[in-house]
Amino acid sequence: MNDERERIVAAWTEADTRRALHAADRRATAHSAAIRALIVELALTESIGDKLFDACAALGRLIAEHLGSPTLASATLDQGAQLIGASRAEWVVPARAAVFEGYAAFATEQARREGLAAWEYPRCVVRLSAEQVAISAACPTDDQEELRDWAGRTASLALLHGVRGAIVSGPDRARTTLLDALDLAGIDGVSEDGTPSAITSTR
């Protein structure tokens, strides 16, 4: 069984490498031997179920992590199934879908992380004077915990850079979360319309 598995994995890897669109596809293929071996082993032993589909999803995530192409993610499982001798097996369609779902999930999460990073200090700041800044609180998330973390980092870095006052603009939730964080850091924060943080207004 081990010899057969190794032969299939090697042939599968070689086929994907040969059909690679660019270097990232070759890199993703080169780093995926272990997960391919698991998929082959599960298929050969007819262990068709969540473990196989989870392994397929992990292969998709790995391809996305190494910046492999959607073409590789959508075609690789069919290549593997052909080498296993299971091209017509019922599990191939959901397994192919699992690979691409894993790929898409990682790519979506990566894009979200990059979107959040674009609003990290000092990218969200325009300095108005030595101690005064304008901050855009348009951080692209509705998750309150992520907003609090972002606001805390922004306030801490603003304080570290000598900021004593800030004018904050942006959607209500993000703006008020940042205003509260600025207040806790000892920075005089106000909205564009001059409204202070909820903490300051209750003092």
ZIPESUL-V681314 format. One record per residue. N is the residue number from 0. SS is DSSP state (~ for helix, > for strand, _ for the rest). PHI is phi in radians with two decimals (999 if undefined). BURIAL is 1 if it has 9 or more other C-alpha atoms within 8 Angstrom, else 0. Layout:
# ZIPESUL-V681314
<<N | SS | PHI | BURIAL> <N | SS | PHI | BURIAL>>
This chain:
# ZIPESUL-V681314
<<0 | _ | 999 | 0> <1 | ~ | -1.12 | 0> <2 | ~ | -1.12 | 0> <3 | ~ | -1.13 | 0> <4 | ~ | -1.06 | 1> <5 | ~ | -1.11 | 1> <6 | ~ | -1.11 | 0> <7 | ~ | -1.17 | 1> <8 | ~ | -1.07 | 1> <9 | ~ | -1.10 | 0> <10 | ~ | -1.17 | 1> <11 | ~ | -1.11 | 1> <12 | ~ | -1.10 | 1> <13 | ~ | -1.10 | 0> <14 | ~ | -1.12 | 1> <15 | ~ | -1.18 | 1> <16 | ~ | -1.14 | 1> <17 | ~ | -1.15 | 0> <18 | _ | -1.65 | 0> <19 | _ | -1.04 | 1> <20 | _ | -1.42 | 0> <21 | _ | -2.81 | 0> <22 | ~ | -1.07 | 0> <23 | ~ | -1.13 | 1> <24 | ~ | -1.11 | 1> <25 | ~ | -1.15 | 1> <26 | ~ | -1.15 | 1> <27 | ~ | -1.09 | 1> <28 | ~ | -1.13 | 1> <29 | ~ | -1.13 | 1> <30 | _ | -1.63 | 0> <31 | _ | -1.94 | 1> <32 | ~ | -1.05 | 1> <33 | ~ | -1.13 | 0> <34 | ~ | -1.26 | 1> <35 | ~ | -1.11 | 1> <36 | ~ | -1.07 | 1> <37 | ~ | -1.14 | 1> <38 | ~ | -1.06 | 1> <39 | ~ | -1.09 | 1> <40 | ~ | -1.08 | 1> <41 | ~ | -1.13 | 1> <42 | ~ | -1.21 | 1> <43 | ~ | -1.16 | 0> <44 | _ | -1.60 | 0> <45 | _ | 1.00 | 0> <46 | _ | -1.56 | 1> <47 | _ | -1.58 | 1> <48 | _ | 3.06 | 0> <49 | ~ | -1.04 | 0> <50 | ~ | -1.12 | 0> <51 | ~ | -1.14 | 1> <52 | ~ | -1.20 | 1> <53 | ~ | -1.12 | 1> <54 | ~ | -1.13 | 1> <55 | ~ | -1.13 | 1> <56 | ~ | -1.09 | 1> <57 | ~ | -1.12 | 1> <58 | ~ | -1.10 | 1> <59 | ~ | -1.08 | 1> <60 | ~ | -1.11 | 1> <61 | ~ | -1.11 | 1> <62 | ~ | -1.06 | 1> <63 | ~ | -1.14 | 1> <64 | ~ | -1.05 | 1> <65 | _ | -1.64 | 1> <66 | _ | 1.13 | 1> <67 | _ | -1.18 | 1> <68 | _ | -1.44 | 1> <69 | ~ | -1.02 | 0> <70 | ~ | -1.08 | 0> <71 | ~ | -1.08 | 1> <72 | ~ | -1.10 | 1> <73 | ~ | -1.46 | 1> <74 | ~ | -1.86 | 1> <75 | ~ | -1.11 | 1> <76 | ~ | -1.13 | 1> <77 | ~ | -1.09 | 1> <78 | ~ | -1.11 | 1> <79 | ~ | -1.12 | 1> <80 | ~ | -1.09 | 1> <81 | ~ | -1.09 | 1> <82 | ~ | -1.21 | 1> <83 | ~ | -1.27 | 1> <84 | _ | 1.53 | 0> <85 | _ | -2.22 | 1> <86 | _ | -0.97 | 1> <87 | _ | -1.74 | 0> <88 | _ | -1.17 | 0> <89 | _ | -1.11 | 0> <90 | ~ | -1.34 | 0> <91 | ~ | -1.13 | 1> <92 | ~ | -1.09 | 0> <93 | ~ | -1.16 | 1> <94 | ~ | -1.20 | 1> <95 | ~ | -1.06 | 1> <96 | ~ | -1.09 | 0> <97 | ~ | -1.12 | 1> <98 | ~ | -1.04 | 1> <99 | ~ | -1.24 | 1> <100 | ~ | -1.12 | 1> <101 | ~ | -1.09 | 1> <102 | ~ | -1.07 | 1> <103 | ~ | -1.14 | 1> <104 | ~ | -1.10 | 1> <105 | ~ | -1.16 | 1> <106 | ~ | -1.08 | 1> <107 | ~ | -1.15 | 0> <108 | ~ | -1.14 | 0> <109 | ~ | -1.11 | 0> <110 | ~ | -1.11 | 0> <111 | ~ | -1.13 | 0> <112 | ~ | -1.10 | 0> <113 | ~ | -1.16 | 0> <114 | ~ | -1.12 | 1> <115 | ~ | -1.16 | 1> <116 | ~ | -1.09 | 0> <117 | _ | -1.16 | 0> <118 | _ | -1.88 | 1> <119 | _ | -1.30 | 1> <120 | _ | -1.06 | 1> <121 | _ | -1.72 | 0> <122 | _ | -1.10 | 0> <123 | _ | -1.62 | 1> <124 | > | -2.08 | 1> <125 | > | -2.11 | 0> <126 | > | -1.42 | 0> <127 | _ | -1.71 | 0> <128 | _ | -2.79 | 0> <129 | _ | -1.03 | 0> <130 | _ | -2.12 | 1> <131 | > | -2.13 | 1> <132 | > | -2.36 | 1> <133 | > | -1.91 | 1> <134 | > | -2.14 | 1> <135 | > | -1.59 | 1> <136 | _ | -1.71 | 1> <137 | _ | -1.75 | 1> <138 | _ | -0.93 | 0> <139 | _ | -1.41 | 0> <140 | _ | -2.63 | 0> <141 | _ | -1.82 | 0> <142 | _ | -1.33 | 0> <143 | ~ | -1.11 | 0> <144 | ~ | -1.15 | 0> <145 | ~ | -1.12 | 1> <146 | ~ | -1.10 | 1> <147 | ~ | -1.09 | 1> <148 | ~ | -1.09 | 0> <149 | ~ | -1.10 | 1> <150 | ~ | -1.10 | 1> <151 | ~ | -1.11 | 1> <152 | ~ | -1.11 | 1> <153 | ~ | -1.11 | 1> <154 | ~ | -1.13 | 1> <155 | ~ | -1.09 | 1> <156 | ~ | -1.22 | 1> <157 | ~ | -1.07 | 1> <158 | ~ | -1.08 | 1> <159 | ~ | -1.07 | 0> <160 | _ | -1.66 | 0> <161 | _ | 1.43 | 0> <162 | _ | -1.33 | 1> <163 | _ | -2.09 | 1> <164 | > | -2.57 | 1> <165 | > | -2.51 | 1> <166 | > | -1.78 | 1> <167 | > | -1.99 | 1> <168 | > | -2.17 | 1> <169 | _ | 2.38 | 1> <170 | _ | -1.01 | 0> <171 | ~ | -0.91 | 0> <172 | ~ | -1.11 | 0> <173 | ~ | -1.16 | 1> <174 | ~ | -1.13 | 1> <175 | ~ | -1.20 | 1> <176 | ~ | -1.11 | 1> <177 | ~ | -1.21 | 1> <178 | ~ | -1.04 | 1> <179 | ~ | -1.14 | 1> <180 | ~ | -1.14 | 1> <181 | ~ | -1.09 | 1> <182 | ~ | -1.08 | 1> <183 | ~ | -1.11 | 0> <184 | _ | -1.47 | 1> <185 | _ | 1.47 | 0> <186 | _ | -1.80 | 1> <187 | > | -1.37 | 1> <188 | > | -1.86 | 1> <189 | > | -2.39 | 1> <190 | > | -1.26 | 1> <191 | _ | -0.97 | 0> <192 | _ | -1.53 | 0> <193 | _ | 1.61 | 0> <194 | _ | -1.32 | 0> <195 | > | -1.37 | 1> <196 | _ | -1.17 | 1> <197 | ~ | -1.11 | 1> <198 | ~ | -1.13 | 0> <199 | ~ | -1.11 | 0> <200 | ~ | -1.22 | 0> <201 | _ | -1.66 | 0> <202 | _ | -1.41 | 0>>
